[in-house]
Every structure is written in C-alpha cells, then in structure tokens.
Amino acid sequence: MALPYRVSGTLTRSAGLAAAIAKESKRLSFKPARKILFSFDPFGERTVSLRCTLSLFNQERVRDTNPNCGVKTTVVCDRSEPTINVTLVSGHKILFKTQYLETVEILKKFNELVSSQAEATESSSTPVKGVKTKQGKRRT
C-alpha cells in the first residue's frame, strides 16, 4: 500500500505560523540574561517583527523566569535598524539585527543562543532521584 501523496509533498501539514510562534514562546527563558535592550524606529520599515517579539517578551510568564533581568525599550527617530541587545550573566553580549527577520526566526535564534543555556544549567544542577548518599541512605 502506497502512502498518500499531498500537493506540498509532505505527509503532514504544518499547524501554521501562530502555532510555531506559540511553541517558541513557551521555550523562552531569561535565566541566563542580565539585561535585554530593544531599540527601533517606529516609523522605519520592517519593525513589525521586533514589536511582536517585544510583546512576547513582556508576558508575565516570561518575565518571571528571571525577575532580575531588565527589559528596556529605546525608541529612536534616526532611521536605524531594529536591534535586540542581550547582555548575559556571564558577561557576553549578543546583538540581534532584526530588520530582515520574522518573529519566528527571532524567537528560534533567541532560544538557541540564550534560553538553551538555562536548560543546560538546570539539567546539570538537578539531583538524580534514588542516588545513594555517603551514609548509604537513599535521597528522594
């Protein structure tokens, strides 16, 4: 029996752009970030994706991942390109130039570069259940 062929050539359909944005926004974490600075010209072209990203970053659920992380918005009027400047706790700085990026692409890159560091530290610091301690007792 052959698999049914679809017009797009895939076996399943995508859930759409809104589902992709929702999936990436659930993974957002500010734990490794110290400060996030948004800078854009509201009258410039191609600032819609940055403004959508800014609204996702200002959700209470996302802001609660690191209450010490400062999210600041700078509105300029010099026709400069929209940028996101992230300062990490480790001292490194990441600059996102978002003029030609869509919202999903910004979220994917942020999760890849920033949020993934929070997941790596969480997985290494959680104790393994059922490991014996020095006294021979099991830790739960």
A tleap script that builds the chain and sets N, CA, C and O, in Angstrom:
source leaprc.protein.ff14SB
mol = sequence {
  NMET ALA LEU PRO TYR ARG VAL SER GLY THR
  LEU THR ARG SER ALA GLY LEU ALA ALA ALA
  ILE ALA LYS GLU SER LYS ARG LEU SER PHE
  LYS PRO ALA ARG LYS ILE LEU PHE SER PHE
  ASP PRO PHE GLY GLU ARG THR VAL SER LEU
  ARG CYS THR LEU SER LEU PHE ASN GLN GLU
  ARG VAL ARG ASP THR ASN PRO ASN CYS GLY
  VAL LYS THR THR VAL VAL CYS ASP ARG SER
  GLU PRO THR ILE ASN VAL THR LEU VAL SER
  GLY HIE LYS ILE LEU PHE LYS THR GLN TYR
  LEU GLU THR VAL GLU ILE LEU LYS LYS PHE
  ASN GLU LEU VAL SER SER GLN ALA GLU ALA
  THR GLU SER SER SER THR PRO VAL LYS GLY
  VAL LYS THR LYS GLN GLY LYS ARG ARG CTHR
}
set mol.1.N position { 0.843 -1.173 0.000 }
set mol.1.CA position { 0.000 0.000 0.000 }
set mol.1.C position { 0.888 1.235 0.000 }
set mol.1.O position { 1.802 1.333 0.819 }
set mol.2.N position { 0.647 2.140 -0.866 }
set mol.2.CA position { 1.455 3.347 -1.003 }
set mol.2.C position { 0.928 4.434 -0.066 }
set mol.2.O position { -0.256 4.475 0.268 }
set mol.3.N position { 1.830 5.299 0.340 }
set mol.3.CA position { 1.452 6.433 1.167 }
set mol.3.C position { 0.767 7.480 0.300 }
set mol.3.O position { 1.151 7.670 -0.855 }
set mol.4.N position { -0.232 8.156 0.834 }
set mol.4.CA position { -0.906 9.174 0.035 }
set mol.4.C position { 0.020 10.359 -0.219 }
set mol.4.O position { 0.728 10.808 0.682 }
set mol.5.N position { 0.010 10.854 -1.433 }
set mol.5.CA position { 0.840 11.996 -1.815 }
set mol.5.C position { 0.028 13.268 -1.671 }
set mol.5.O position { -1.103 13.358 -2.147 }
set mol.6.N position { 0.609 14.229 -1.021 }
set mol.6.CA position { -0.061 15.516 -0.862 }
set mol.6.C position { 0.558 16.517 -1.830 }
set mol.6.O position { 1.655 16.300 -2.345 }
set mol.7.N position { -0.129 17.573 -2.064 }
set mol.7.CA position { 0.326 18.575 -3.014 }
set mol.7.C position { 1.663 19.173 -2.567 }
set mol.7.O position { 2.532 19.434 -3.400 }
set mol.8.N position { 1.831 19.389 -1.278 }
set mol.8.CA position { 3.062 20.001 -0.791 }
set mol.8.C position { 4.209 19.002 -0.717 }
set mol.8.O position { 5.358 19.412 -0.552 }
set mol.9.N position { 3.941 17.721 -0.831 }
set mol.9.CA position { 4.987 16.719 -0.788 }
set mol.9.C position { 5.276 16.203 0.612 }
set mol.9.O position { 6.178 15.385 0.790 }
set mol.10.N position { 4.537 16.660 1.597 }
set mol.10.CA position { 4.748 16.199 2.959 }
set mol.10.C position { 3.620 15.278 3.376 }
set mol.10.O position { 2.547 15.276 2.774 }
set mol.11.N position { 3.872 14.502 4.405 }
set mol.11.CA position { 2.842 13.587 4.894 }
set mol.11.C position { 1.884 14.265 5.866 }
set mol.11.O position { 0.733 13.849 6.001 }
set mol.12.N position { 2.360 15.313 6.547 }
set mol.12.CA position { 1.507 16.041 7.474 }
set mol.12.C position { 1.532 17.515 7.137 }
set mol.12.O position { 2.432 17.992 6.446 }
set mol.13.N position { 0.564 18.213 7.617 }
set mol.13.CA position { 0.509 19.650 7.390 }
set mol.13.C position { 1.039 20.382 8.603 }
set mol.13.O position { 0.965 19.893 9.731 }
set mol.14.N position { 1.563 21.535 8.355 }
set mol.14.CA position { 2.050 22.384 9.417 }
set mol.14.C position { 0.860 22.967 10.174 }
set mol.14.O position { -0.212 23.167 9.603 }
set mol.15.N position { 1.056 23.237 11.451 }
set mol.15.CA position { -0.010 23.821 12.249 }
set mol.15.C position { -0.140 25.318 11.987 }
set mol.15.O position { -1.111 25.937 12.422 }
set mol.16.N position { 0.815 25.901 11.290 }
set mol.16.CA position { 0.720 27.301 10.927 }
set mol.16.C position { 1.700 28.184 11.673 }
set mol.16.O position { 2.408 27.741 12.577 }
set mol.17.N position { 1.719 29.427 11.274 }
set mol.17.CA position { 2.641 30.398 11.837 }
set mol.17.C position { 2.332 30.695 13.296 }
set mol.17.O position { 3.246 30.806 14.112 }
set mol.18.N position { 1.065 30.824 13.630 }
set mol.18.CA position { 0.689 31.116 15.021 }
set mol.18.C position { 1.097 29.987 15.954 }
set mol.18.O position { 1.515 30.244 17.083 }
set mol.19.N position { 0.984 28.746 15.507 }
set mol.19.CA position { 1.392 27.610 16.327 }
set mol.19.C position { 2.905 27.581 16.507 }
set mol.19.O position { 3.390 27.219 17.579 }
set mol.20.N position { 3.656 27.955 15.477 }
set mol.20.CA position { 5.113 27.994 15.583 }
set mol.20.C position { 5.557 29.080 16.553 }
set mol.20.O position { 6.487 28.870 17.332 }
set mol.21.N position { 4.905 30.238 16.515 }
set mol.21.CA position { 5.233 31.310 17.456 }
set mol.21.C position { 4.891 30.895 18.881 }
set mol.21.O position { 5.660 31.167 19.804 }
set mol.22.N position { 3.749 30.242 19.075 }
set mol.22.CA position { 3.354 29.785 20.412 }
set mol.22.C position { 4.329 28.745 20.946 }
set mol.22.O position { 4.666 28.762 22.130 }
set mol.23.N position { 4.782 27.844 20.089 }
set mol.23.CA position { 5.733 26.808 20.504 }
set mol.23.C position { 7.054 27.425 20.945 }
set mol.23.O position { 7.609 27.037 21.973 }
set mol.24.N position { 7.556 28.378 20.177 }
set mol.24.CA position { 8.831 29.005 20.523 }
set mol.24.C position { 8.696 29.923 21.739 }
set mol.24.O position { 9.640 30.045 22.519 }
set mol.25.N position { 7.552 30.564 21.912 }
set mol.25.CA position { 7.389 31.464 23.061 }
set mol.25.C position { 7.271 30.692 24.373 }
set mol.25.O position { 7.571 31.237 25.435 }
set mol.26.N position { 6.838 29.434 24.316 }
set mol.26.CA position { 6.784 28.618 25.531 }
set mol.26.C position { 8.174 28.253 26.025 }
set mol.26.O position { 8.360 27.985 27.212 }
set mol.27.N position { 9.154 28.240 25.123 }
set mol.27.CA position { 10.527 27.879 25.490 }
set mol.27.C position { 11.351 29.069 25.969 }
set mol.27.O position { 12.497 28.889 26.379 }
set mol.28.N position { 10.794 30.287 25.928 }
set mol.28.CA position { 11.556 31.480 26.307 }
set mol.28.C position { 11.944 31.439 27.771 }
set mol.28.O position { 11.140 31.082 28.633 }
set mol.29.N position { 13.191 31.811 28.043 }
set mol.29.CA position { 13.677 31.883 29.414 }
set mol.29.C position { 14.707 32.995 29.511 }
set mol.29.O position { 15.594 33.102 28.664 }
set mol.30.N position { 14.590 33.827 30.546 }
set mol.30.CA position { 15.519 34.921 30.772 }
set mol.30.C position { 16.583 34.577 31.805 }
set mol.30.O position { 17.342 35.462 32.200 }
set mol.31.N position { 16.671 33.342 32.256 }
set mol.31.CA position { 17.600 32.987 33.332 }
set mol.31.C position { 19.054 33.353 33.040 }
set mol.31.O position { 19.717 33.889 33.928 }
set mol.32.N position { 19.586 33.093 31.843 }
set mol.32.CA position { 20.981 33.464 31.616 }
set mol.32.C position { 21.185 34.933 31.231 }
set mol.32.O position { 22.325 35.347 31.025 }
set mol.33.N position { 20.127 35.726 31.129 }
set mol.33.CA position { 20.237 37.117 30.689 }
set mol.33.C position { 20.244 38.066 31.878 }
set mol.33.O position { 19.535 37.863 32.863 }
set mol.34.N position { 21.061 39.101 31.763 }
set mol.34.CA position { 21.098 40.144 32.778 }
set mol.34.C position { 20.278 41.350 32.330 }
set mol.34.O position { 19.551 41.946 33.125 }
set mol.35.N position { 20.402 41.710 31.032 }
set mol.35.CA position { 19.704 42.877 30.520 }
set mol.35.C position { 19.375 42.648 29.053 }
set mol.35.O position { 20.190 42.106 28.306 }
set mol.36.N position { 18.179 43.061 28.640 }
set mol.36.CA position { 17.754 42.968 27.250 }
set mol.36.C position { 17.297 44.355 26.816 }
set mol.36.O position { 16.416 44.953 27.433 }
set mol.37.N position { 17.910 44.857 25.743 }
set mol.37.CA position { 17.615 46.199 25.258 }
set mol.37.C position { 17.057 46.121 23.841 }
set mol.37.O position { 17.729 45.641 22.928 }
set mol.38.N position { 15.832 46.594 23.664 }
set mol.38.CA position { 15.194 46.682 22.346 }
set mol.38.C position { 15.365 48.108 21.844 }
set mol.38.O position { 15.138 49.064 22.585 }
set mol.39.N position { 15.764 48.249 20.587 }
set mol.39.CA position { 15.926 49.568 20.001 }
set mol.39.C position { 15.339 49.548 18.593 }
set mol.39.O position { 15.702 48.703 17.774 }
set mol.40.N position { 14.430 50.483 18.316 }
set mol.40.CA position { 13.823 50.526 16.990 }
set mol.40.C position { 13.261 51.911 16.700 }
set mol.40.O position { 12.994 52.700 17.606 }
set mol.41.N position { 13.092 52.179 15.413 }
set mol.41.CA position { 12.464 53.403 14.937 }
set mol.41.C position { 11.030 53.050 14.535 }
set mol.41.O position { 10.843 52.267 13.604 }
set mol.42.N position { 10.031 53.589 15.191 }
set mol.42.CA position { 8.649 53.186 14.888 }
set mol.42.C position { 8.199 53.587 13.488 }
set mol.42.O position { 7.247 53.011 12.963 }
set mol.43.N position { 8.858 54.554 12.878 }
set mol.43.CA position { 8.475 54.995 11.550 }
set mol.43.C position { 9.258 54.278 10.456 }
set mol.43.O position { 8.977 54.460 9.271 }
set mol.44.N position { 10.221 53.476 10.840 }
set mol.44.CA position { 11.013 52.756 9.866 }
set mol.44.C position { 10.285 51.535 9.331 }
set mol.44.O position { 9.287 51.085 9.893 }
set mol.45.N position { 10.805 51.014 8.236 }
set mol.45.CA position { 10.229 49.810 7.656 }
set mol.45.C position { 10.729 48.581 8.419 }
set mol.45.O position { 11.794 48.603 9.036 }
set mol.46.N position { 9.954 47.536 8.360 }
set mol.46.CA position { 10.318 46.226 8.897 }
set mol.46.C position { 10.597 46.238 10.402 }
set mol.46.O position { 11.577 45.650 10.858 }
set mol.47.N position { 9.742 46.902 11.164 }
set mol.47.CA position { 9.863 46.857 12.616 }
set mol.47.C position { 8.754 46.038 13.257 }
set mol.47.O position { 8.719 45.895 14.479 }
set mol.48.N position { 7.855 45.504 12.455 }
set mol.48.CA position { 6.697 44.776 12.985 }
set mol.48.C position { 7.145 43.523 13.732 }
set mol.48.O position { 6.610 43.222 14.799 }
set mol.49.N position { 8.110 42.793 13.193 }
set mol.49.CA position { 8.547 41.555 13.847 }
set mol.49.C position { 9.193 41.839 15.197 }
set mol.49.O position { 9.012 41.066 16.138 }
set mol.50.N position { 9.943 42.934 15.309 }
set mol.50.CA position { 10.554 43.288 16.588 }
set mol.50.C position { 9.501 43.677 17.608 }
set mol.50.O position { 9.610 43.319 18.781 }
set mol.51.N position { 8.473 44.414 17.172 }
set mol.51.CA position { 7.417 44.808 18.100 }
set mol.51.C position { 6.606 43.605 18.568 }
set mol.51.O position { 6.179 43.563 19.722 }
set mol.52.N position { 6.389 42.630 17.695 }
set mol.52.CA position { 5.704 41.394 18.107 }
set mol.52.C position { 6.551 40.619 19.110 }
set mol.52.O position { 6.036 40.079 20.088 }
set mol.53.N position { 7.853 40.573 18.855 }
set mol.53.CA position { 8.760 39.894 19.778 }
set mol.53.C position { 8.782 40.605 21.127 }
set mol.53.O position { 8.810 39.955 22.172 }
set mol.54.N position { 8.770 41.918 21.110 }
set mol.54.CA position { 8.744 42.698 22.346 }
set mol.54.C position { 7.494 42.389 23.163 }
set mol.54.O position { 7.565 42.272 24.386 }
set mol.55.N position { 6.358 42.259 22.500 }
set mol.55.CA position { 5.129 41.927 23.232 }
set mol.55.C position { 5.192 40.530 23.826 }
set mol.55.O position { 4.637 40.298 24.900 }
set mol.56.N position { 5.859 39.587 23.150 }
set mol.56.CA position { 6.012 38.239 23.707 }
set mol.56.C position { 6.979 38.232 24.884 }
set mol.56.O position { 6.781 37.485 25.843 }
set mol.57.N position { 8.018 39.053 24.822 }
set mol.57.CA position { 8.995 39.125 25.914 }
set mol.57.C position { 8.417 39.804 27.147 }
set mol.57.O position { 8.909 39.580 28.253 }
set mol.58.N position { 7.393 40.623 26.986 }
set mol.58.CA position { 6.796 41.318 28.127 }
set mol.58.C position { 5.684 40.523 28.798 }
set mol.58.O position { 5.015 41.050 29.688 }
set mol.59.N position { 5.467 39.287 28.407 }
set mol.59.CA position { 4.478 38.457 29.085 }
set mol.59.C position { 4.961 38.179 30.507 }
set mol.59.O position { 6.158 38.033 30.753 }
set mol.60.N position { 4.023 38.109 31.422 }
set mol.60.CA position { 4.378 37.902 32.831 }
set mol.60.C position { 5.044 36.548 33.054 }
set mol.60.O position { 5.950 36.424 33.878 }
set mol.61.N position { 4.597 35.545 32.325 }
set mol.61.CA position { 5.173 34.212 32.467 }
set mol.61.C position { 6.650 34.210 32.081 }
set mol.61.O position { 7.463 33.549 32.727 }
set mol.62.N position { 6.990 34.945 31.036 }
set mol.62.CA position { 8.376 35.008 30.576 }
set mol.62.C position { 9.209 35.872 31.518 }
set mol.62.O position { 10.343 35.516 31.837 }
set mol.63.N position { 8.672 36.984 31.960 }
set mol.63.CA position { 9.409 37.887 32.854 }
set mol.63.C position { 9.681 37.231 34.198 }
set mol.63.O position { 10.674 37.560 34.848 }
set mol.64.N position { 8.819 36.306 34.634 }
set mol.64.CA position { 9.013 35.635 35.921 }
set mol.64.C position { 10.145 34.613 35.893 }
set mol.64.O position { 10.552 34.141 36.955 }
set mol.65.N position { 10.668 34.253 34.724 }
set mol.65.CA position { 11.779 33.301 34.683 }
set mol.65.C position { 13.050 33.914 35.273 }
set mol.65.O position { 13.906 33.185 35.775 }
set mol.66.N position { 13.186 35.241 35.221 }
set mol.66.CA position { 14.303 35.934 35.858 }
set mol.66.C position { 13.858 37.341 36.221 }
set mol.66.O position { 13.925 38.242 35.385 }
set mol.67.N position { 13.401 37.548 37.464 }
set mol.67.CA position { 12.924 38.876 37.855 }
set mol.67.C position { 14.027 39.934 37.853 }
set mol.67.O position { 13.721 41.125 37.789 }
set mol.68.N position { 15.301 39.537 37.922 }
set mol.68.CA position { 16.407 40.487 37.943 }
set mol.68.C position { 16.809 40.956 36.551 }
set mol.68.O position { 17.628 41.866 36.422 }
set mol.69.N position { 16.258 40.360 35.525 }
set mol.69.CA position { 16.587 40.730 34.148 }
set mol.69.C position { 15.814 41.991 33.766 }
set mol.69.O position { 14.589 42.040 33.872 }
set mol.70.N position { 16.544 42.999 33.325 }
set mol.70.CA position { 15.910 44.248 32.916 }
set mol.70.C position { 15.605 44.249 31.433 }
set mol.70.O position { 16.490 44.004 30.613 }
set mol.71.N position { 14.355 44.526 31.083 }
set mol.71.CA position { 13.950 44.633 29.691 }
set mol.71.C position { 13.634 46.104 29.433 }
set mol.71.O position { 12.704 46.668 30.009 }
set mol.72.N position { 14.431 46.712 28.553 }
set mol.72.CA position { 14.298 48.138 28.296 }
set mol.72.C position { 14.050 48.365 26.815 }
set mol.72.O position { 14.640 47.693 25.969 }
set mol.73.N position { 13.180 49.310 26.505 }
set mol.73.CA position { 12.867 49.647 25.129 }
set mol.73.C position { 13.331 51.068 24.849 }
set mol.73.O position { 13.004 51.997 25.587 }
set mol.74.N position { 14.100 51.226 23.772 }
set mol.74.CA position { 14.558 52.538 23.348 }
set mol.74.C position { 13.952 52.834 21.980 }
set mol.74.O position { 14.215 52.133 21.003 }
set mol.75.N position { 13.141 53.879 21.930 }
set mol.75.CA position { 12.531 54.296 20.673 }
set mol.75.C position { 13.371 55.446 20.134 }
set mol.75.O position { 13.487 56.492 20.774 }
set mol.76.N position { 13.954 55.251 18.958 }
set mol.76.CA position { 14.802 56.262 18.341 }
set mol.76.C position { 14.116 56.803 17.098 }
set mol.76.O position { 13.185 56.188 16.578 }
set mol.77.N position { 14.570 57.943 16.627 }
set mol.77.CA position { 13.984 58.547 15.441 }
set mol.77.C position { 15.081 58.910 14.440 }
set mol.77.O position { 15.103 60.016 13.900 }
set mol.78.N position { 16.001 57.952 14.198 }
set mol.78.CA position { 17.120 58.219 13.307 }
set mol.78.C position { 17.201 57.213 12.164 }
set mol.78.O position { 18.245 57.085 11.524 }
set mol.79.N position { 16.112 56.501 11.904 }
set mol.79.CA position { 16.026 55.514 10.823 }
set mol.79.C position { 17.044 54.388 10.965 }
set mol.79.O position { 17.445 53.787 9.968 }
set mol.80.N position { 17.464 54.097 12.191 }
set mol.80.CA position { 18.382 52.979 12.405 }
set mol.80.C position { 17.606 51.674 12.360 }
set mol.80.O position { 16.386 51.652 12.527 }
set mol.81.N position { 18.331 50.588 12.132 }
set mol.81.CA position { 17.658 49.300 12.028 }
set mol.81.C position { 17.268 48.783 13.410 }
set mol.81.O position { 17.933 49.093 14.399 }
set mol.82.N position { 16.194 47.996 13.483 }
set mol.82.CA position { 15.754 47.460 14.775 }
set mol.82.C position { 16.726 46.403 15.285 }
set mol.82.O position { 17.153 45.527 14.533 }
set mol.83.N position { 17.074 46.490 16.570 }
set mol.83.CA position { 18.036 45.561 17.160 }
set mol.83.C position { 17.573 45.125 18.544 }
set mol.83.O position { 16.802 45.810 19.216 }
set mol.84.N position { 18.075 43.955 18.942 }
set mol.84.CA position { 17.910 43.463 20.308 }
set mol.84.C position { 19.313 43.197 20.828 }
set mol.84.O position { 20.060 42.423 20.230 }
set mol.85.N position { 19.674 43.828 21.933 }
set mol.85.CA position { 20.986 43.655 22.527 }
set mol.85.C position { 20.814 42.929 23.861 }
set mol.85.O position { 20.192 43.457 24.782 }
set mol.86.N position { 21.365 41.720 23.961 }
set mol.86.CA position { 21.217 40.894 25.155 }
set mol.86.C position { 22.554 40.819 25.865 }
set mol.86.O position { 23.560 40.448 25.260 }
set mol.87.N position { 22.575 41.173 27.158 }
set mol.87.CA position { 23.759 41.024 27.988 }
set mol.87.C position { 23.533 39.839 28.904 }
set mol.87.O position { 22.577 39.824 29.679 }
set mol.88.N position { 24.407 38.843 28.820 }
set mol.88.CA position { 24.266 37.626 29.618 }
set mol.88.C position { 24.918 37.791 30.981 }
set mol.88.O position { 25.729 38.694 31.185 }
set mol.89.N position { 24.563 36.917 31.911 }
set mol.89.CA position { 25.139 36.932 33.251 }
set mol.89.C position { 26.635 36.662 33.177 }
set mol.89.O position { 27.396 37.177 33.996 }
set mol.90.N position { 27.068 35.860 32.204 }
set mol.90.CA position { 28.482 35.530 32.058 }
set mol.90.C position { 29.300 36.700 31.532 }
set mol.90.O position { 30.529 36.627 31.532 }
set mol.91.N position { 28.655 37.784 31.080 }
set mol.91.CA position { 29.353 38.945 30.578 }
set mol.91.C position { 29.353 39.052 29.068 }
set mol.91.O position { 29.715 40.098 28.529 }
set mol.92.N position { 28.961 38.012 28.377 }
set mol.92.CA position { 28.906 38.038 26.919 }
set mol.92.C position { 27.726 38.888 26.455 }
set mol.92.O position { 26.723 39.028 27.154 }
set mol.93.N position { 27.875 39.453 25.252 }
set mol.93.CA position { 26.800 40.250 24.670 }
set mol.93.C position { 26.417 39.649 23.328 }
set mol.93.O position { 27.275 39.218 22.558 }
set mol.94.N position { 25.113 39.625 23.059 }
set mol.94.CA position { 24.579 39.106 21.802 }
set mol.94.C position { 23.745 40.214 21.172 }
set mol.94.O position { 22.897 40.817 21.829 }
set mol.95.N position { 23.995 40.475 19.892 }
set mol.95.CA position { 23.269 41.501 19.158 }
set mol.95.C position { 22.451 40.843 18.053 }
set mol.95.O position { 22.995 40.153 17.190 }
set mol.96.N position { 21.142 41.064 18.089 }
set mol.96.CA position { 20.237 40.566 17.056 }
set mol.96.C position { 19.851 41.742 16.167 }
set mol.96.O position { 19.248 42.705 16.641 }
set mol.97.N position { 20.195 41.672 14.884 }
set mol.97.CA position { 19.745 42.670 13.919 }
set mol.97.C position { 18.511 42.093 13.239 }
set mol.97.O position { 18.611 41.142 12.464 }
set mol.98.N position { 17.361 42.663 13.526 }
set mol.98.CA position { 16.093 42.019 13.180 }
set mol.98.C position { 15.386 42.642 11.992 }
set mol.98.O position { 14.200 42.385 11.784 }
set mol.99.N position { 16.070 43.442 11.219 }
set mol.99.CA position { 15.398 44.132 10.116 }
set mol.99.C position { 14.825 43.160 9.086 }
set mol.99.O position { 13.726 43.382 8.577 }
set mol.100.N position { 15.543 42.102 8.775 }
set mol.100.CA position { 15.086 41.158 7.756 }
set mol.100.C position { 14.665 39.810 8.351 }
set mol.100.O position { 14.627 38.811 7.633 }
set mol.101.N position { 14.353 39.766 9.633 }
set mol.101.CA position { 13.937 38.532 10.290 }
set mol.101.C position { 12.455 38.580 10.622 }
set mol.101.O position { 11.901 39.643 10.905 }
set mol.102.N position { 11.827 37.423 10.582 }
set mol.102.CA position { 10.443 37.297 11.027 }
set mol.102.C position { 10.424 37.002 12.527 }
set mol.102.O position { 11.463 36.702 13.116 }
set mol.103.N position { 9.251 37.086 13.140 }
set mol.103.CA position { 9.117 36.858 14.580 }
set mol.103.C position { 9.553 35.448 14.967 }
set mol.103.O position { 10.228 35.266 15.981 }
set mol.104.N position { 9.179 34.465 14.182 }
set mol.104.CA position { 9.537 33.078 14.486 }
set mol.104.C position { 11.051 32.895 14.436 }
set mol.104.O position { 11.619 32.194 15.273 }
set mol.105.N position { 11.696 33.513 13.473 }
set mol.105.CA position { 13.148 33.393 13.354 }
set mol.105.C position { 13.862 34.046 14.530 }
set mol.105.O position { 14.862 33.518 15.017 }
set mol.106.N position { 13.363 35.181 14.988 }
set mol.106.CA position { 13.952 35.850 16.150 }
set mol.106.C position { 13.820 34.963 17.381 }
set mol.106.O position { 14.779 34.797 18.135 }
set mol.107.N position { 12.637 34.392 17.587 }
set mol.107.CA position { 12.414 33.534 18.748 }
set mol.107.C position { 13.278 32.277 18.693 }
set mol.107.O position { 13.819 31.856 19.715 }
set mol.108.N position { 13.412 31.675 17.510 }
set mol.108.CA position { 14.244 30.479 17.374 }
set mol.108.C position { 15.695 30.771 17.710 }
set mol.108.O position { 16.332 30.002 18.431 }
set mol.109.N position { 16.224 31.870 17.196 }
set mol.109.CA position { 17.611 32.230 17.470 }
set mol.109.C position { 17.813 32.588 18.938 }
set mol.109.O position { 18.833 32.229 19.527 }
set mol.110.N position { 16.847 33.297 19.539 }
set mol.110.CA position { 16.957 33.632 20.957 }
set mol.110.C position { 16.961 32.363 21.802 }
set mol.110.O position { 17.760 32.231 22.729 }
set mol.111.N position { 16.065 31.427 21.480 }
set mol.111.CA position { 16.029 30.168 22.223 }
set mol.111.C position { 17.302 29.363 22.012 }
set mol.111.O position { 17.785 28.706 22.934 }
set mol.112.N position { 17.841 29.411 20.811 }
set mol.112.CA position { 19.058 28.665 20.507 }
set mol.112.C position { 20.269 29.232 21.239 }
set mol.112.O position { 21.102 28.475 21.737 }
set mol.113.N position { 20.373 30.562 21.310 }
set mol.113.CA position { 21.559 31.186 21.885 }
set mol.113.C position { 21.433 31.503 23.372 }
set mol.113.O position { 22.425 31.425 24.096 }
set mol.114.N position { 20.251 31.856 23.843 }
set mol.114.CA position { 20.096 32.308 25.229 }
set mol.114.C position { 19.345 31.297 26.084 }
set mol.114.O position { 19.866 30.854 27.108 }
set mol.115.N position { 18.141 30.927 25.690 }
set mol.115.CA position { 17.321 30.039 26.518 }
set mol.115.C position { 17.926 28.654 26.665 }
set mol.115.O position { 17.699 27.989 27.676 }
set mol.116.N position { 18.691 28.205 25.678 }
set mol.116.CA position { 19.304 26.875 25.772 }
set mol.116.C position { 20.344 26.821 26.884 }
set mol.116.O position { 20.581 25.750 27.443 }
set mol.117.N position { 20.970 27.946 27.220 }
set mol.117.CA position { 21.927 27.979 28.319 }
set mol.117.C position { 21.240 27.753 29.658 }
set mol.117.O position { 21.833 27.161 30.560 }
set mol.118.N position { 20.008 28.209 29.804 }
set mol.118.CA position { 19.254 27.996 31.035 }
set mol.118.C position { 18.886 26.530 31.178 }
set mol.118.O position { 18.931 25.986 32.281 }
set mol.119.N position { 18.521 25.878 30.074 }
set mol.119.CA position { 18.173 24.458 30.119 }
set mol.119.C position { 19.386 23.605 30.451 }
set mol.119.O position { 19.253 22.590 31.134 }
set mol.120.N position { 20.572 23.994 29.980 }
set mol.120.CA position { 21.785 23.238 30.249 }
set mol.120.C position { 22.170 23.324 31.720 }
set mol.120.O position { 22.622 22.335 32.296 }
set mol.121.N position { 21.999 24.491 32.337 }
set mol.121.CA position { 22.347 24.630 33.748 }
set mol.121.C position { 21.313 23.945 34.637 }
set mol.121.O position { 21.668 23.424 35.695 }
set mol.122.N position { 20.050 23.933 34.234 }
set mol.122.CA position { 19.018 23.269 35.029 }
set mol.122.C position { 19.214 21.762 35.034 }
set mol.122.O position { 19.057 21.129 36.078 }
set mol.123.N position { 19.548 21.181 33.907 }
set mol.123.CA position { 19.689 19.736 33.830 }
set mol.123.C position { 20.925 19.252 34.582 }
set mol.123.O position { 20.923 18.130 35.089 }
set mol.124.N position { 21.981 20.063 34.670 }
set mol.124.CA position { 23.179 19.636 35.377 }
set mol.124.C position { 23.060 19.837 36.883 }
set mol.124.O position { 23.768 19.175 37.642 }
set mol.125.N position { 22.180 20.736 37.340 }
set mol.125.CA position { 22.081 21.022 38.761 }
set mol.125.C position { 21.002 20.220 39.479 }
set mol.125.O position { 20.995 20.199 40.710 }
set mol.126.N position { 20.100 19.568 38.776 }
set mol.126.CA position { 19.043 18.811 39.427 }
set mol.126.C position { 19.590 17.472 39.912 }
set mol.126.O position { 20.265 16.775 39.154 }
set mol.127.N position { 19.315 17.102 41.154 }
set mol.127.CA position { 19.818 15.826 41.656 }
set mol.127.C position { 19.063 14.653 41.036 }
set mol.127.O position { 17.879 14.754 40.713 }
set mol.128.N position { 19.758 13.571 40.882 }
set mol.128.CA position { 19.158 12.365 40.330 }
set mol.128.C position { 18.423 11.645 41.447 }
set mol.128.O position { 18.982 11.450 42.527 }
set mol.129.N position { 17.195 11.252 41.211 }
set mol.129.CA position { 16.369 10.620 42.225 }
set mol.129.C position { 16.845 9.195 42.462 }
set mol.129.O position { 17.087 8.449 41.513 }
set mol.130.N position { 16.976 8.822 43.715 }
set mol.130.CA position { 17.341 7.466 44.072 }
set mol.130.C position { 18.847 7.247 44.190 }
set mol.130.O position { 19.283 6.100 44.286 }
set mol.131.N position { 19.641 8.287 44.186 }
set mol.131.CA position { 21.088 8.157 44.304 }
set mol.131.C position { 21.441 8.011 45.774 }
set mol.131.O position { 20.901 8.718 46.625 }
set mol.132.N position { 22.359 7.081 46.069 }
set mol.132.CA position { 22.768 6.872 47.453 }
set mol.132.C position { 23.710 7.977 47.896 }
set mol.132.O position { 24.589 8.400 47.146 }
set mol.133.N position { 23.512 8.447 49.141 }
set mol.133.CA position { 24.400 9.443 49.716 }
set mol.133.C position { 25.535 8.737 50.435 }
set mol.133.O position { 25.626 7.510 50.393 }
set mol.134.N position { 26.406 9.498 51.098 }
set mol.134.CA position { 27.575 8.914 51.756 }
set mol.134.C position { 27.195 7.983 52.910 }
set mol.134.O position { 27.904 7.012 53.174 }
set mol.135.N position { 26.097 8.264 53.592 }
set mol.135.CA position { 25.694 7.439 54.704 }
set mol.135.C position { 24.993 6.157 54.235 }
set mol.135.O position { 24.667 5.304 55.061 }
set mol.136.N position { 24.761 6.008 52.957 }
set mol.136.CA position { 24.095 4.819 52.440 }
set mol.136.C position { 22.590 4.969 52.370 }
set mol.136.O position { 21.893 4.035 51.976 }
set mol.137.N position { 22.080 6.122 52.745 }
set mol.137.CA position { 20.633 6.345 52.685 }
set mol.137.C position { 20.269 6.846 51.293 }
set mol.137.O position { 21.058 7.511 50.622 }
set mol.138.N position { 19.070 6.513 50.886 }
set mol.138.CA position { 18.596 6.969 49.582 }
set mol.138.C position { 18.001 8.357 49.713 }
set mol.138.O position { 17.273 8.668 50.656 }
set mol.139.N position { 18.335 9.173 48.738 }
set mol.139.CA position { 17.821 10.523 48.693 }
set mol.139.C position { 16.635 10.547 47.748 }
set mol.139.O position { 16.714 10.007 46.645 }
set mol.140.N position { 15.515 11.177 48.168 }
set mol.140.CA position { 14.336 11.214 47.311 }
set mol.140.C position { 14.039 12.593 46.843 }
set mol.140.O position { 13.074 12.800 46.108 }
savepdb mol mol.pdb
quit
